Amino acid sequence: MIPPIASNFVAGETPAEAVEHAESLNARGVAAILNLLGEHYEQRPPADEDAAAYEALVRDIAKSGVDACISVKPSQIGLDVGEDVFAENLADIVEVADDHGVFTWVDMEDHETTDATLDAYEDLTTEYGGGVGVCIQANLKRTEEDLERLAALPGKVRLVKGAYDEPSSIAYTRKERVNEAYRDYLEFMFREFEGGVAVGSHDPEMIAYARDLHDEYGTDYEVQMLMGVRDDAQFDLAADDVDVYQYVPYGGRWFSYFYRRAMERKENLLFALRAVLGR
Ligand code: FAD
């Protein structure tokens, strides 16, 4: 069982708990992006197992009627084993998801995975005419070019600032420069994208800018935030008619994810400590 200290950031260990959390979000106007925790498998069996778990999850989502999609990490379904393993598992997941009317997101990992991730995404979003989305990172210098490529495809793109420490030869490393790139790319996406834009950020400035861009260009967009991070803002935006998705991690491998969340901000750590102390 997940201790209360972690349950602010992780929905539970089972798919049933994840779906239940999604139902509670739906009741407050927020949709869910369910993510089974797991990454960097070096052998094929666990990668295949997690791919099968996603297929079962998609069936659960469809059966429950909950407003939820899924988000998959490439290294969780075999990218470290081989590009072909990843592409095969992703294709299987997307096929089942598409059959059940469930949208599939592909998370983006470090820069060594970008080409393989975008190639697999391009194949699938072209084959299915959308129904798939990919994450792209504003800190990578190559993103400007990648966005030109993505603009020509169906499907949705989630813009994030980037969670991986990348070398300065290929990435912006100063926070201000990443923010500047995020704004530029957001503007490009609202201007050029037809499939819809996903703003994957907790940053009130970026969300306000996205709302201005929506007013200017009329492009559909959604805001995506993590479970346990600015939850009240998520509900407030939804009440204000913005499409909001909460990224909801679940599964047995919750500890390292929780640890990252708790350590990344003083507020999260204090929240966790208060939960331990019961006040
Ligand atoms: P930051 O630049 O960290 O902060 C800006 C402002 O946002 C802060 O000043 C504060 O006002 C507010 N804020 C931020 N965090 C908090 C908090 N904990 N509590 C209160 N206020 C806060 N990265 C990847 O590399 N690949 C992915 O696939 C990926 N998927 C993601 C999916 C989602 C839905 C989200 C939300 C993020 C994802 N990320 C991913 C992580 C992303 O790259 C950033 O590392 C992360 O979102 C932090 O950047 P930020 O824009 O939210 O805000």
Residues whose N, C-alpha, C, O or C-beta is under 5 A from the ligand:
A	BS01	FAD	D107 M108 C135 V160 K161 G162 A163 Y164 G200 S201 H202 D203 P204 Q224 M225 L226 V229 R230 Y247 R265
